Amino acid sequence: MNISSVVMSDPRWQESFVVATREALRQGADGWADEWLAIAGDWRDIDLAAVSTAVTWWHAAGDANAPLSAARRLIERLPCATLRLFGEHEGHLAAYHREGEILDELLARG
């Protein structure tokens, strides 16, 4: 069983996914369509060089939903961005089991 299957079989994840999906689609599916356009787009409408806050982008190389190439293309244009990769065999749901690590990084910023 792969990591995504383990996560998706967790009843707590299933419950939070239903709540999050319901909220995400409450006003329609336009947001999901916009996200896919953004993944494939060039982000010309946004001045990424003007983003002055530190950004840590957590990503899994094996993420089939959001390609690593799209994430790299974006963070290369952010002046204060750091890419943190999850394990080689982790995918789109890797963060579910890594919340502590992600929160520790955020809290360490002070």
C-alpha positions in Angstrom: 0.0 0.0 0.0 1.5 3.4 -1.0 1.6 6.4 1.3 -1.3 8.1 -0.4 -3.5 5.1 0.1 -2.5 5.0 3.8 -3.4 8.6 4.2 -6.7 8.3 2.3 -7.8 5.3 4.4 -7.5 7.3 7.6 -11.0 8.3 8.9 -9.6 11.6 10.3 -8.2 12.5 6.9 -11.5 11.5 5.2 -13.5 13.7 7.5 -11.2 16.7 7.1 -11.1 16.2 3.3 -14.9 16.2 3.1 -15.1 19.5 5.1 -12.3 21.1 3.1 -13.7 20.0 -0.3 -17.2 21.2 0.6 -15.8 24.6 1.6 -13.5 24.8 -1.5 -16.5 24.2 -3.8 -19.1 26.2 -1.9 -19.0 29.0 -4.4 -18.3 26.8 -7.5 -15.4 25.1 -9.2 -13.9 28.2 -10.7 -11.1 28.1 -8.1 -9.9 24.7 -9.2 -9.9 25.7 -12.8 -7.9 28.8 -11.9 -5.4 26.7 -10.0 -4.7 24.5 -13.0 -4.3 27.6 -15.2 -1.8 28.9 -12.6 0.2 25.7 -12.6 0.6 25.8 -16.3 0.9 29.6 -16.5 3.8 31.9 -16.4 2.6 34.2 -13.5 3.3 37.4 -15.5 0.4 39.1 -13.8 2.0 38.8 -10.4 5.2 40.6 -9.4 6.8 37.7 -7.6 10.1 39.6 -7.1 8.1 42.0 -4.9 7.2 39.3 -2.4 9.5 40.1 0.5 8.3 37.6 3.1 10.1 34.3 3.6 8.4 31.4 1.8 9.0 27.8 2.5 7.5 25.6 -0.2 7.1 22.0 0.8 6.7 19.6 -2.1 7.1 15.9 -3.0 9.0 15.0 -6.1 6.5 12.2 -6.7 3.4 14.5 -6.5 1.3 13.6 -9.5 -1.2 16.3 -8.9 1.2 19.3 -8.8 4.4 18.8 -10.8 7.7 19.6 -9.1 8.7 21.5 -12.3 5.8 24.0 -11.7 6.8 24.5 -8.1 10.5 25.1 -9.1 9.4 27.6 -11.8 7.5 29.6 -9.2 10.0 29.6 -6.3 12.9 30.5 -8.7 11.1 33.9 -9.0 10.5 34.4 -5.3 13.5 36.2 -3.7 13.1 34.7 -0.3 11.9 31.2 -1.1 13.2 27.9 0.1 12.2 24.5 -1.4 11.9 21.6 1.0 11.4 18.3 -0.6 9.6 15.4 1.1 10.9 11.9 0.7 11.5 10.5 -2.8 8.5 8.1 -2.6 6.1 10.5 -1.1 3.3 12.2 -3.1 0.6 14.8 -3.0 -0.5 13.9 0.5 3.0 13.8 2.1 2.2 16.8 4.3 -0.5 14.9 6.2 2.2 12.9 8.2 4.6 15.8 8.3 2.5 18.5 10.0 4.8 18.6 13.0 7.9 19.3 10.9 6.1 22.0 8.9 4.7 23.7 12.0 8.1 23.6 13.7 9.6 25.4 10.7 6.9 28.0 10.9 7.1 28.5 14.6 10.9 28.8 14.4 10.5 32.0 12.4 9.5 33.8 15.6 
